[in-house]
Amino acid sequence: MTQDVSQALQDRALIEEATKKSGLIWVRGTAGPARALWHLWVDGAACLVGDGPDEQPLADLALTDGSTATVTVRSKDKGGRLVAWTARVVEPEPRSEAWQTAVDELKGKRLNAPDAETITERWARECRVLRLEPTGETAQRPGAMPDGAQAAPPLPSPAITRRPVPAGLPKLLRRGRKG
């Protein structure tokens, strides 16, 4: 029994520290593939914003208030999977105390916001702020990882890089070198 409690405490610490340090987490909701999302760890949960103009897409993950999601976190040092944990999805009411606490932290880390001065109002009006709260269950952790690679192909995106190199580019690159 004490070993189970000890493991649960270690898992909780691992979830918190790994998620705090990671800039991205991979979230799999009740539908669709896992998606990389930026987040912040606030008051014991991974908080994120999305589903609005100029924000990350969340709709295809089917993250609804009270549902569960699987969160996978990479190691900051090595970049490989460190822990996968189960989360309860909580969607605080816009402008509630929990919502405001999350937004106050998120807006400070939101890079390249087109409307930094009014971002809070836009998020309240057009976006969803979610808290992914750990349930205490870890699907994967050091010592309990799956055998296979678990790699998945990238999601389709208009931001692809697999296009032919323009004919003049090699000349331009050589010309830029001196000596």
N, C-alpha and C positions, 0 to 999 in steps of 0.2 A: 504494500500500500504506500509506504513512504517513497519507494522508488517511482511509483506512478506520479505522486505529487512533485517529486524532484524533477522528473522529466517534463511535467507540465510547466513548471516554473522556468526550466531551461528553454523550453519551446517558446514561451511567452517572451522571454528576454531576447531570444534569437529573432523572433518576428519583429519586435520593436526596433532593435538595433539595426537589423538588415534593412528594414523598410525605411527607417529614418535616413540612412546613408545612401540609399539608392535613388537616383534621379528619376528612374522609370520603374514601373511595375507592370507585369503582364496580368490582365484581368480577364477571366472567362466567366461570363454571366450564365443565365439559363438558356441562352441561344447564341448562335454565331461562334466564330473562332475567338481565341484569346487576342487581346489588343494591348499594345504598349501604351501606357498612359502616364502623364506626369502627375505628381501628387505631392502632398506634404503630410507628415505625421503630426497630427494635432490632437491633444487630449486622448491618447490611446486608440487612435484610428487613422487610417489612410484617408485623407480628404482630397477630393478632386472636383473639378468643375468641367462641364461640357454641355453638349447638345444645343449650343447657340451659335450665332454667327461668330466667326473667328475663334472658335473654341474646339476642343477635341470632340470627336463623335462618340457618343455613348449609346445611342438608340439601338444599334444592331446587337448590343450585348444583353438587352432585356434586363437591365438592372432596375428593379422596382423596389419600393420601400418594403422591407420585411423579407425579401428574397435572399438567396445566398449566392456567393460568388467564390471562385477560387483565385487567389492572388499568388503569383509566382514572383519571387524576388531574386535578383542576381547578386553575386558577390561583387563588392566595389573593387576589390583587388584583382581578382581573376576574371570577372565577367561571366562566369558560369552560374548555373542555377544553385542557389544556396538553400532556399526554403520555399515551400508552397503551403499556403495556409487557407483555411476556410473563413470567409467573412460573412457577416450579416450586413446587408445593405440597409442603410438608414438615410432617408431623404428629409433633412430638417425643413420645416416650413420657412419660406423666405422671410428674412428679417427677424426670425426667432433668435433667442440667445445662442443656441448651438450653431445656427446658420451664420450669425454674425462673427462668432469666434473663429469658425473655419474660414470665412471670407477675409477677415482681417489678416490672417496668415497667408492665404493664397494670393491675395492681390499684391502683396509685397514681393512675391517670387514670380509673378506672371510676367514673362519676358515679351517685349515687343507688342504690348497691348496698344491697339489703335486709339483707345480712349482711357488712358490711365486715370484721369481725373474723375471720370464718371463710371468707372468699371463696376463698382458695387451696385449701382442702380441698374445697369444693363444686365448684370448677372441675376438680380432679383426679378427683372422683367422677362428675360429671354432665355435663361440658362438653368441648368440643374446643378446643385451642389450636393454631393454625396459623401457620406461617411462609410467607409468599409471597416467595420469593427470586428476584430478577431474573435472567433468563437472558442478558441483554444485548441482546435483540431489542426494538426499539421499533416498534410498528405505526404510531404517529402521534407527531409531534413538530413543533415550529415549523419551517416550511418543507416539511413533508411531511404535511399534513392533508388529509382527504377534502373534496370539494367540497360535499357535502350537509350538512345540519344534524345528522344522526345522532340527532335527538331521538326519544325513545320515550315512549309514554303511561305514566303512573304505574301501578304494580302495584296490584291490588285490595287494599283495606285497610278494616278497620272504622273507621279514624280518618279518615273523610271529612269534608269541610266543605261540601259542596254540598247544603245543606238549606234549606228556606224560612226566612226570618227570622221569629222569633216576633212575633206581632202587637203585643205591648206593648213591644218593644225600642226602636223609634224614640222613643216617649214617654219612656222611662227615660233614653235618651241625651240628649234635649233638656232634661230636667229637671235633669240633672247639670251643665249649663253655666250659668255665671253671667254676667249682663250682656249 
